[in-house]
Amino acid sequence: MGHREDLLEGAKQCLVEKGFVRTTARDIVNASGANLASIGYHYGSKDALLTQAFIALMEEWGESQGPARAGEGGSPERFRSVWQGFLAREKQSRPLWAASMEVALHGERLPELRALLAASQTEGRKGLVSMFTGVPEDELGEDDLRTLGAFYQALLNGLMLQWLFDPASAASAEDFTEGMRRAAEGFKGA
């Protein structure tokens, strides 16, 4: 690996261990074995590097969910299966979700960070819609991402926030599926 890749790996390690706000450029240098000047040379700034590291961690998280899911796309079984997969990795995902909440809270103070993450949301939404519906990502349209993608993303962020606050009272996959069933039932008369 070269300095660029070493820096990215070091930044990912720091995000998991310290979070976005508490990570310094020196922390990244210590974790990566690279030199301080290489952050600016390869990424422009510490925040840009941490943003790339965060995006890489989110992509790795998405890939770790694997393709194996129960039920047909759009079915209650698929819905439950996807949430079970997310929650089964809750402990490993906790640092990533904590960093995600940090980024959300500090994004307005870091406009370049916010812009990079906003641009990456489309990819995240594609992955989520594909997981829940079974439709390949390359077959999804803009409308799918704007509606279903935003919906699944809001559910995921909300559930992970519950788990960050209090895992003991957070919804299980079964609870979440039953809640979805009840909400959908309420739409029948609309």
C-alpha positions as CSV (number, residue, x, y, z in Angstrom):
1,M,0.0,0.0,0.0
2,G,1.1,3.6,-0.6
3,H,0.7,6.6,1.6
4,R,-2.8,7.4,0.1
5,E,-4.2,3.9,1.0
6,D,-2.3,3.9,4.4
7,L,-3.9,7.2,5.3
8,L,-7.4,6.0,4.3
9,E,-7.0,2.8,6.5
10,G,-5.6,4.9,9.4
11,A,-8.5,7.3,9.1
12,K,-11.0,4.5,9.1
13,Q,-9.4,3.1,12.2
14,C,-9.6,6.5,13.9
15,L,-13.2,7.0,13.0
16,V,-14.1,3.7,14.6
17,E,-12.0,4.3,17.7
18,K,-12.4,8.0,18.3
19,G,-15.2,9.3,16.0
20,F,-15.1,12.1,13.5
21,V,-14.9,15.1,15.9
22,R,-12.2,13.8,18.2
23,T,-9.9,12.5,15.5
24,T,-6.9,14.7,14.8
25,A,-4.5,14.8,11.8
26,R,-1.8,13.5,14.2
27,D,-4.1,10.5,15.2
28,I,-4.4,9.6,11.5
29,V,-0.7,9.9,10.9
30,N,0.1,7.7,14.0
31,A,-2.5,5.1,12.8
32,S,-1.3,5.1,9.2
33,G,2.5,5.4,9.5
34,A,2.3,8.2,6.9
35,N,3.5,11.8,7.4
36,L,1.4,14.8,8.2
37,A,2.1,16.6,4.9
38,S,0.7,13.6,3.0
39,I,-2.8,14.2,4.2
40,G,-2.9,17.5,2.4
41,Y,-1.1,16.2,-0.7
42,H,-3.4,13.2,-1.1
43,Y,-6.7,14.4,0.3
44,G,-6.6,18.2,0.6
45,S,-7.6,18.2,4.3
46,K,-8.1,16.0,7.3
47,D,-11.9,16.5,6.9
48,A,-11.8,15.4,3.3
49,L,-9.8,12.3,4.3
50,L,-12.2,11.5,7.1
51,T,-15.1,11.9,4.8
52,Q,-13.6,9.5,2.3
53,A,-12.9,7.1,5.2
54,F,-16.5,7.4,6.4
55,I,-17.8,6.7,2.9
56,A,-15.5,3.7,2.6
57,L,-16.7,2.3,6.0
58,M,-20.3,2.7,4.9
59,E,-19.6,0.9,1.6
60,E,-17.9,-1.9,3.6
61,W,-20.9,-2.1,5.9
62,G,-23.3,-2.4,3.0
63,E,-21.2,-5.1,1.4
64,S,-21.0,-7.0,4.7
65,Q,-24.8,-7.3,4.6
66,G,-24.4,-10.0,1.9
67,P,-26.8,-11.0,-0.7
68,A,-28.5,-13.9,1.2
69,R,-32.0,-12.8,2.4
70,A,-35.1,-14.7,3.1
71,G,-38.3,-14.0,1.2
72,E,-39.2,-12.4,-2.1
73,G,-38.4,-8.8,-2.7
74,G,-41.0,-6.6,-1.0
75,S,-42.4,-9.3,1.2
76,P,-42.7,-9.1,5.0
77,E,-40.2,-12.0,5.2
78,R,-37.6,-10.0,3.2
79,F,-38.3,-6.9,5.3
80,R,-37.7,-8.9,8.5
81,S,-34.7,-10.7,7.1
82,V,-32.9,-7.4,6.1
83,W,-33.5,-5.9,9.6
84,Q,-32.3,-9.1,11.2
85,G,-29.1,-8.8,9.2
86,F,-28.6,-5.2,10.2
87,L,-29.3,-5.9,13.9
88,A,-27.1,-9.0,14.0
89,R,-24.1,-6.8,13.3
90,E,-25.2,-4.0,15.6
91,K,-22.3,-4.3,18.0
92,Q,-19.7,-4.2,15.1
93,S,-21.7,-1.4,13.5
94,R,-22.1,0.8,16.6
95,P,-18.9,2.9,16.1
96,L,-19.9,3.5,12.5
97,W,-23.4,4.6,13.5
98,A,-22.0,6.8,16.2
99,A,-19.7,8.5,13.7
100,S,-22.7,8.8,11.3
101,M,-24.6,10.7,14.0
102,E,-21.6,12.9,14.7
103,V,-21.3,13.8,11.0
104,A,-25.0,14.6,10.8
105,L,-24.7,16.9,13.8
106,H,-21.6,18.7,12.6
107,G,-22.2,18.7,8.9
108,E,-23.4,22.3,8.8
109,R,-20.1,23.5,10.2
110,L,-18.2,21.5,7.6
111,P,-19.8,22.4,4.2
112,E,-17.3,20.3,2.1
113,L,-18.1,17.3,4.3
114,R,-21.8,17.8,3.9
115,A,-21.5,18.1,0.1
116,L,-19.4,14.9,-0.2
117,L,-21.8,12.9,2.0
118,A,-24.9,14.3,0.3
119,A,-23.4,13.1,-3.0
120,S,-22.8,9.6,-1.5
121,Q,-26.4,9.2,-0.3
122,T,-27.6,8.1,-3.7
123,E,-25.3,5.0,-3.6
124,G,-26.5,4.2,-0.1
125,R,-30.1,4.4,-1.1
126,K,-29.5,2.2,-4.1
127,G,-28.1,-0.5,-1.9
128,L,-31.0,-0.3,0.6
129,V,-33.7,-0.4,-2.1
130,S,-32.0,-3.4,-3.7
131,M,-31.8,-5.2,-0.4
132,F,-35.4,-4.8,0.4
133,T,-36.9,-5.2,-3.0
134,G,-34.5,-7.6,-4.7
135,V,-34.3,-5.3,-7.7
136,P,-30.7,-4.9,-9.0
137,E,-29.2,-1.5,-8.3
138,D,-28.6,-0.8,-12.0
139,E,-32.3,-1.2,-12.7
140,L,-33.5,1.3,-10.1
141,G,-34.8,4.7,-11.3
142,E,-34.4,8.1,-9.8
143,D,-38.0,7.9,-8.5
144,D,-37.1,4.7,-6.6
145,L,-34.2,6.4,-4.9
146,R,-36.1,9.5,-4.1
147,T,-39.1,7.7,-2.6
148,L,-38.2,4.1,-1.5
149,G,-34.5,4.9,-0.9
150,A,-35.3,7.9,1.3
151,F,-37.9,5.9,3.2
152,Y,-35.6,2.9,3.9
153,Q,-32.7,5.3,4.8
154,A,-34.9,7.1,7.3
155,L,-36.0,3.8,8.8
156,L,-32.4,2.6,9.1
157,N,-31.1,5.8,10.6
158,G,-34.0,5.9,13.1
159,L,-33.5,2.3,14.2
160,M,-29.8,2.7,14.6
161,L,-30.3,5.9,16.6
162,Q,-32.6,3.8,18.9
163,W,-29.8,1.2,19.3
164,L,-27.2,3.9,20.0
165,F,-29.4,5.4,22.8
166,D,-30.6,2.2,24.4
167,P,-30.2,-1.2,22.8
168,A,-32.4,-2.8,25.5
169,S,-35.5,-0.8,24.4
170,A,-34.8,-0.7,20.7
171,A,-37.1,-2.5,18.3
172,S,-36.2,-6.0,17.2
173,A,-36.6,-7.1,13.5
174,E,-39.9,-8.7,14.5
175,D,-41.1,-5.6,16.2
176,F,-40.1,-3.4,13.3
177,T,-41.8,-5.8,10.8
178,E,-45.0,-5.8,12.8
179,G,-44.9,-2.0,13.0
180,M,-44.5,-1.8,9.3
181,R,-47.4,-4.2,8.8
182,R,-49.6,-2.1,11.1
183,A,-48.6,1.1,9.4
184,A,-49.3,-0.4,5.9
185,E,-52.7,-1.7,7.2
186,G,-53.6,1.9,8.1
187,F,-53.1,2.9,4.5
188,K,-55.6,0.5,3.1
189,G,-58.6,2.8,3.6
190,A,-56.7,5.9,2.2
